Amino acid sequence: MAQFTNFQQFTVICPAADVSKAFQGTINQFAQIGQQSGKARKIVNVEHQIASLSEDRVVLSVIFFFNEEDAKTGN
């Protein structure tokens, strides 16, 4: 795996049928936080795990490994 300087984890409890929507939601949240920080985020790796809570509910955990640079200067 390439080197990274930061990581951010999201954990979501959702219906099993909505896992792909929940995963997309973590991507959107990650991007929104990056925009608010004013820094450019370069994703190095993404890991995820899904655990069953019940017959129809799951826990989705997504970790983004990334490097961050000043959006204006690239440093």
C-alpha positions as a Markdown table, in Angstrom:
| # | Residue | x | y | z |
|---|---|---|---|---|
| 1 | Met | 0.0 | 0.0 | 0.0 |
| 2 | Ala | 1.2 | 3.5 | -0.8 |
| 3 | Gln | 2.1 | 5.8 | 2.1 |
| 4 | Phe | -0.6 | 8.0 | 3.6 |
| 5 | Thr | -0.6 | 10.7 | 6.2 |
| 6 | Asn | -4.3 | 10.7 | 7.3 |
| 7 | Phe | -7.3 | 8.5 | 7.6 |
| 8 | Gln | -10.9 | 9.0 | 8.3 |
| 9 | Gln | -13.4 | 6.3 | 9.3 |
| 10 | Phe | -17.2 | 6.3 | 8.9 |
| 11 | Thr | -19.5 | 3.7 | 10.6 |
| 12 | Val | -23.1 | 3.3 | 9.5 |
| 13 | Ile | -25.9 | 1.1 | 10.7 |
| 14 | Cys | -28.4 | 0.5 | 7.9 |
| 15 | Pro | -30.8 | -1.9 | 6.4 |
| 16 | Ala | -28.9 | -4.6 | 4.5 |
| 17 | Ala | -30.7 | -3.7 | 1.3 |
| 18 | Asp | -29.2 | -0.1 | 1.5 |
| 19 | Val | -25.5 | -0.9 | 1.8 |
| 20 | Ser | -24.6 | 0.6 | -1.5 |
| 21 | Lys | -26.5 | 3.8 | -0.7 |
| 22 | Ala | -24.7 | 3.9 | 2.7 |
| 23 | Phe | -21.3 | 3.4 | 1.0 |
| 24 | Gln | -22.0 | 6.2 | -1.4 |
| 25 | Gly | -23.1 | 8.4 | 1.5 |
| 26 | Thr | -19.7 | 7.8 | 3.2 |
| 27 | Ile | -18.0 | 8.9 | 0.0 |
| 28 | Asn | -20.1 | 12.1 | -0.2 |
| 29 | Gln | -19.4 | 12.9 | 3.5 |
| 30 | Phe | -15.7 | 12.4 | 3.0 |
| 31 | Ala | -15.7 | 14.7 | 0.0 |
| 32 | Gln | -17.8 | 17.3 | 1.8 |
| 33 | Ile | -15.5 | 17.4 | 4.9 |
| 34 | Gly | -12.5 | 17.8 | 2.5 |
| 35 | Gln | -14.1 | 20.7 | 0.7 |
| 36 | Gln | -14.9 | 22.4 | 4.1 |
| 37 | Ser | -11.3 | 22.0 | 5.2 |
| 38 | Gly | -10.0 | 23.9 | 2.1 |
| 39 | Lys | -7.5 | 21.1 | 1.5 |
| 40 | Ala | -7.1 | 18.8 | -1.5 |
| 41 | Arg | -7.5 | 15.1 | -0.5 |
| 42 | Lys | -5.8 | 12.4 | -2.5 |
| 43 | Ile | -7.2 | 9.0 | -1.6 |
| 44 | Val | -4.5 | 6.3 | -1.3 |
| 45 | Asn | -6.7 | 3.4 | -0.3 |
| 46 | Val | -10.2 | 2.5 | 0.9 |
| 47 | Glu | -11.0 | -0.4 | 3.2 |
| 48 | His | -14.5 | -1.5 | 4.3 |
| 49 | Gln | -16.1 | -4.1 | 6.5 |
| 50 | Ile | -19.7 | -5.2 | 6.8 |
| 51 | Ala | -21.0 | -7.0 | 9.8 |
| 52 | Ser | -24.5 | -8.4 | 10.3 |
| 53 | Leu | -26.6 | -7.1 | 13.2 |
| 54 | Ser | -29.7 | -9.1 | 12.4 |
| 55 | Glu | -31.4 | -10.6 | 9.4 |
| 56 | Asp | -32.0 | -7.3 | 7.8 |
| 57 | Arg | -29.6 | -4.8 | 9.5 |
| 58 | Val | -25.8 | -4.4 | 9.0 |
| 59 | Val | -22.9 | -2.3 | 10.2 |
| 60 | Leu | -20.8 | -0.8 | 7.5 |
| 61 | Ser | -17.4 | 0.6 | 8.3 |
| 62 | Val | -15.4 | 2.5 | 5.7 |
| 63 | Ile | -11.9 | 3.8 | 6.2 |
| 64 | Phe | -10.4 | 6.3 | 3.7 |
| 65 | Phe | -6.6 | 6.5 | 3.8 |
| 66 | Phe | -5.4 | 9.8 | 2.2 |
| 67 | Asn | -2.9 | 12.6 | 1.8 |
| 68 | Glu | -3.9 | 16.2 | 2.2 |
| 69 | Glu | -2.5 | 19.2 | 0.4 |
| 70 | Asp | -3.3 | 22.9 | 0.5 |
| 71 | Ala | -5.8 | 23.2 | -2.4 |
| 72 | Lys | -4.3 | 26.5 | -3.6 |
| 73 | Thr | -0.5 | 25.8 | -3.5 |
| 74 | Gly | -0.5 | 22.0 | -3.8 |
| 75 | Asn | 1.7 | 21.7 | -0.7 |
